[in-house]
Amino acid sequence: MARAEFLMKYWLRDELEKALSKVANQPVRVTCAGRTDTGVHATGQVVHFDTKHNVAWQYEPLDDVAMNTAAQFLLGENDFSAFRSSRCQANILLESSRICSVE
């Protein structure tokens, strides 16, 4: 796994855990299923988490049009240096995204 992919994977997981912990009003750890091979994307990504007590969840549909619009800002070459470990020895972490969509 490339260093930028590794850092982005754990950054996304951490952000998801923060959001779920806020909604559940308790610490939440997630277990993600997925692959990071070249050409593999997150369609149908599965995430599992447990809570210590029952939590009432209210489903509200996401605004996929707004999310897709925002995703377009990830296109092109991006510098992910801010997401790397202080022990990372790469001079710069540039990644190029050609397609980014939310369906």
Secondary structure, 3 states (H helix, E strand, C coil): CCHHHHHHHHHHHHHHHHHHHHHHCCCCCEEEECCCCCCCCCCCCEEEECCCCCCCCCCCCCCHHHHHHHHHHHCEEEECHHHCCCCCCCCCCEEEECCCCCC
